[in-house]
Amino acid sequence: MAGFDDITKKAQEFLKDGKVQDALKSEKAEGVSDKILDAVAGAADKATGGKYTDKINDAKAQADKHVGNE
């Protein structure tokens, strides 16, 4: 698993970079992440027949706090 560990380490280093952090907190990232999160939440809600709408929306809100600027 050395290859996977190496990729994981490089990804972690990449995400710690100040420029990457700035990009993740940008207005553009917010717009893109909102569209993706809306699509994923909608698909999950549809797949579960609306049984877990509240939990899906909570998970979406938590994820949205970590990407973008809102």
ROSEMAR-569437 format. One record per atom (N, C-alpha, C): residue in one letter; chain; atom name; y negated, x, z negated. Coordinates in Angstrom, 1 decimal, padded with zeros to 4 digits. Layout:
% residues N
['a','A','CA',[Y,X,Z]]
...
END
This chain:
% residues 70
['m','A','N',[001.2,000.8,000.0]]
['m','A','CA',[000.0,000.0,000.0]]
['m','A','C',[-001.3,000.9,000.0]]
['a','A','N',[-001.1,002.1,000.3]]
['a','A','CA',[-002.3,003.0,000.2]]
['a','A','C',[-003.4,002.6,001.2]]
['g','A','N',[-002.9,002.1,002.4]]
['g','A','CA',[-003.9,001.6,003.4]]
['g','A','C',[-004.7,000.5,002.9]]
['f','A','N',[-004.1,-000.5,002.3]]
['f','A','CA',[-004.7,-001.7,001.8]]
['f','A','C',[-005.7,-001.3,000.7]]
['d','A','N',[-005.3,-000.4,-000.2]]
['d','A','CA',[-006.1,000.1,-001.3]]
['d','A','C',[-007.4,000.8,-000.8]]
['d','A','N',[-007.2,001.6,000.3]]
['d','A','CA',[-008.3,002.3,000.9]]
['d','A','C',[-009.3,001.3,001.5]]
['i','A','N',[-008.8,000.3,002.2]]
['i','A','CA',[-009.7,-000.7,002.8]]
['i','A','C',[-010.4,-001.5,001.7]]
['t','A','N',[-009.7,-001.8,000.6]]
['t','A','CA',[-010.4,-002.5,-000.5]]
['t','A','C',[-011.5,-001.7,-001.1]]
['k','A','N',[-011.2,-000.4,-001.3]]
['k','A','CA',[-012.2,000.5,-001.9]]
['k','A','C',[-013.4,000.6,-001.0]]
['k','A','N',[-013.2,000.8,000.3]]
['k','A','CA',[-014.3,000.9,001.2]]
['k','A','C',[-015.1,-000.4,001.3]]
['a','A','N',[-014.5,-001.6,001.2]]
['a','A','CA',[-015.2,-002.9,001.2]]
['a','A','C',[-016.0,-003.0,-000.1]]
['q','A','N',[-015.5,-002.6,-001.2]]
['q','A','CA',[-016.3,-002.6,-002.4]]
['q','A','C',[-017.5,-001.7,-002.4]]
['e','A','N',[-017.3,-000.5,-001.8]]
['e','A','CA',[-018.4,000.4,-001.7]]
['e','A','C',[-019.5,-000.2,-000.7]]
['f','A','N',[-019.0,-000.8,000.3]]
['f','A','CA',[-019.9,-001.4,001.3]]
['f','A','C',[-020.8,-002.5,000.7]]
['l','A','N',[-020.1,-003.4,-000.1]]
['l','A','CA',[-020.8,-004.5,-000.8]]
['l','A','C',[-021.8,-004.0,-001.9]]
['k','A','N',[-021.6,-002.8,-002.4]]
['k','A','CA',[-022.5,-002.3,-003.4]]
['k','A','C',[-023.8,-001.7,-002.8]]
['d','A','N',[-023.8,-001.5,-001.5]]
['d','A','CA',[-024.9,-000.9,-000.9]]
['d','A','C',[-026.2,-001.8,-001.0]]
['g','A','N',[-027.3,-001.2,-001.3]]
['g','A','CA',[-028.5,-002.0,-001.5]]
['g','A','C',[-028.9,-002.8,-000.3]]
['k','A','N',[-028.8,-002.2,000.9]]
['k','A','CA',[-029.2,-003.0,002.1]]
['k','A','C',[-028.2,-004.1,002.3]]
['v','A','N',[-027.0,-004.0,002.0]]
['v','A','CA',[-026.0,-005.1,002.2]]
['v','A','C',[-026.4,-006.2,001.2]]
['q','A','N',[-026.7,-005.8,000.0]]
['q','A','CA',[-027.1,-006.8,-001.1]]
['q','A','C',[-028.3,-007.6,-000.6]]
['d','A','N',[-029.3,-006.8,-000.1]]
['d','A','CA',[-030.5,-007.5,000.4]]
['d','A','C',[-030.2,-008.5,001.5]]
['a','A','N',[-029.3,-008.1,002.4]]
['a','A','CA',[-028.9,-009.0,003.6]]
['a','A','C',[-028.2,-010.2,003.0]]
['l','A','N',[-027.3,-010.1,002.0]]
['l','A','CA',[-026.6,-011.2,001.5]]
['l','A','C',[-027.5,-012.2,000.8]]
['k','A','N',[-028.7,-011.7,000.3]]
['k','A','CA',[-029.6,-012.5,-000.4]]
['k','A','C',[-030.8,-013.0,000.5]]
['s','A','N',[-030.6,-012.9,001.8]]
['s','A','CA',[-031.7,-013.2,002.8]]
['s','A','C',[-031.7,-014.7,003.1]]
['e','A','N',[-032.7,-015.2,003.7]]
['e','A','CA',[-032.8,-016.6,004.2]]
['e','A','C',[-031.8,-016.8,005.3]]
['k','A','N',[-031.6,-015.9,006.1]]
['k','A','CA',[-030.6,-016.1,007.2]]
['k','A','C',[-029.2,-016.2,006.6]]
['a','A','N',[-028.9,-015.4,005.7]]
['a','A','CA',[-027.6,-015.5,005.0]]
['a','A','C',[-027.4,-016.9,004.3]]
['e','A','N',[-028.5,-017.4,003.8]]
['e','A','CA',[-028.5,-018.7,003.1]]
['e','A','C',[-028.1,-019.8,004.1]]
['g','A','N',[-028.8,-019.7,005.3]]
['g','A','CA',[-028.5,-020.7,006.3]]
['g','A','C',[-027.1,-020.7,006.8]]
['v','A','N',[-026.6,-019.5,007.1]]
['v','A','CA',[-025.3,-019.3,007.6]]
['v','A','C',[-024.2,-019.7,006.5]]
['s','A','N',[-024.5,-019.3,005.3]]
['s','A','CA',[-023.5,-019.6,004.3]]
['s','A','C',[-023.5,-021.1,004.0]]
['d','A','N',[-024.6,-021.8,004.1]]
['d','A','CA',[-024.7,-023.2,003.8]]
['d','A','C',[-023.8,-024.0,004.9]]
['k','A','N',[-023.9,-023.5,006.1]]
['k','A','CA',[-023.2,-024.2,007.2]]
['k','A','C',[-021.7,-023.9,007.0]]
['i','A','N',[-021.3,-022.7,006.7]]
['i','A','CA',[-019.9,-022.4,006.4]]
['i','A','C',[-019.3,-023.2,005.2]]
['l','A','N',[-020.1,-023.2,004.1]]
['l','A','CA',[-019.6,-023.9,002.9]]
['l','A','C',[-019.5,-025.4,003.2]]
['d','A','N',[-020.5,-025.9,003.9]]
['d','A','CA',[-020.4,-027.4,004.2]]
['d','A','C',[-019.2,-027.7,005.0]]
['a','A','N',[-018.9,-026.8,006.0]]
['a','A','CA',[-017.7,-027.1,006.9]]
['a','A','C',[-016.4,-026.9,006.1]]
['v','A','N',[-016.3,-025.9,005.3]]
['v','A','CA',[-015.1,-025.7,004.5]]
['v','A','C',[-014.9,-026.8,003.5]]
['a','A','N',[-016.0,-027.2,002.8]]
['a','A','CA',[-015.9,-028.3,001.8]]
['a','A','C',[-015.5,-029.6,002.5]]
['g','A','N',[-016.1,-029.9,003.7]]
['g','A','CA',[-015.8,-031.1,004.4]]
['g','A','C',[-014.3,-031.1,004.8]]
['a','A','N',[-013.8,-030.0,005.3]]
['a','A','CA',[-012.4,-029.9,005.7]]
['a','A','C',[-011.5,-030.1,004.5]]
['a','A','N',[-011.8,-029.4,003.4]]
['a','A','CA',[-011.0,-029.6,002.2]]
['a','A','C',[-011.0,-031.0,001.7]]
['d','A','N',[-012.2,-031.6,001.7]]
['d','A','CA',[-012.3,-033.0,001.3]]
['d','A','C',[-011.5,-033.9,002.2]]
['k','A','N',[-011.5,-033.7,003.4]]
['k','A','CA',[-010.7,-034.5,004.4]]
['k','A','C',[-009.2,-034.3,004.2]]
['a','A','N',[-008.9,-033.0,004.0]]
['a','A','CA',[-007.4,-032.7,003.8]]
['a','A','C',[-006.8,-033.3,002.6]]
['t','A','N',[-007.7,-033.5,001.5]]
['t','A','CA',[-007.2,-034.0,000.3]]
['t','A','C',[-007.5,-035.5,000.2]]
['g','A','N',[-008.0,-036.1,001.2]]
['g','A','CA',[-008.2,-037.6,001.2]]
['g','A','C',[-009.3,-038.0,000.2]]
['g','A','N',[-010.2,-037.1,-000.1]]
['g','A','CA',[-011.3,-037.4,-001.0]]
['g','A','C',[-010.9,-037.4,-002.5]]
['k','A','N',[-009.7,-037.0,-002.8]]
['k','A','CA',[-009.3,-037.1,-004.2]]
['k','A','C',[-010.0,-036.1,-005.1]]
['y','A','N',[-010.5,-035.0,-004.5]]
['y','A','CA',[-011.0,-033.9,-005.2]]
['y','A','C',[-012.5,-033.6,-004.9]]
['t','A','N',[-013.2,-034.6,-004.4]]
['t','A','CA',[-014.5,-034.4,-003.9]]
['t','A','C',[-015.4,-033.7,-004.9]]
['d','A','N',[-015.4,-034.1,-006.2]]
['d','A','CA',[-016.2,-033.5,-007.2]]
['d','A','C',[-015.9,-032.0,-007.4]]
['k','A','N',[-014.6,-031.7,-007.5]]
['k','A','CA',[-014.2,-030.3,-007.7]]
['k','A','C',[-014.5,-029.5,-006.5]]
['i','A','N',[-014.4,-030.0,-005.3]]
['i','A','CA',[-014.7,-029.3,-004.1]]
['i','A','C',[-016.2,-029.0,-004.1]]
['n','A','N',[-017.0,-030.0,-004.4]]
['n','A','CA',[-018.5,-029.8,-004.5]]
['n','A','C',[-018.9,-028.8,-005.5]]
['d','A','N',[-018.2,-028.8,-006.7]]
['d','A','CA',[-018.5,-027.8,-007.7]]
['d','A','C',[-018.2,-026.4,-007.2]]
['a','A','N',[-017.0,-026.3,-006.6]]
['a','A','CA',[-016.6,-025.0,-006.0]]
['a','A','C',[-017.6,-024.5,-005.0]]
['k','A','N',[-018.1,-025.4,-004.1]]
['k','A','CA',[-019.1,-025.1,-003.1]]
['k','A','C',[-020.4,-024.6,-003.7]]
['a','A','N',[-020.8,-025.3,-004.8]]
['a','A','CA',[-022.1,-024.9,-005.5]]
['a','A','C',[-021.9,-023.6,-006.1]]
['q','A','N',[-020.8,-023.3,-006.7]]
['q','A','CA',[-020.6,-021.9,-007.3]]
['q','A','C',[-020.6,-020.8,-006.3]]
['a','A','N',[-020.0,-021.1,-005.1]]
['a','A','CA',[-019.9,-020.1,-004.1]]
['a','A','C',[-021.4,-019.9,-003.5]]
['d','A','N',[-022.1,-021.0,-003.4]]
['d','A','CA',[-023.5,-020.9,-002.8]]
['d','A','C',[-024.4,-020.1,-003.7]]
['k','A','N',[-024.1,-020.0,-005.0]]
['k','A','CA',[-025.0,-019.2,-005.9]]
['k','A','C',[-024.9,-017.7,-005.6]]
['h','A','N',[-023.8,-017.3,-005.0]]
['h','A','CA',[-023.5,-015.9,-004.8]]
['h','A','C',[-023.9,-015.4,-003.4]]
['v','A','N',[-024.3,-016.3,-002.5]]
['v','A','CA',[-024.7,-015.8,-001.1]]
['v','A','C',[-026.0,-016.5,-000.8]]
['g','A','N',[-026.9,-015.8,-000.2]]
['g','A','CA',[-028.2,-016.3,000.2]]
['g','A','C',[-029.2,-016.2,-000.9]]
['n','A','N',[-030.3,-017.0,-000.8]]
['n','A','CA',[-031.4,-016.8,-001.7]]
['n','A','C',[-031.6,-018.0,-002.5]]
['e','A','N',[-030.7,-019.0,-002.5]]
['e','A','CA',[-030.9,-020.2,-003.3]]
['e','A','C',[-029.7,-020.5,-004.2]]
END
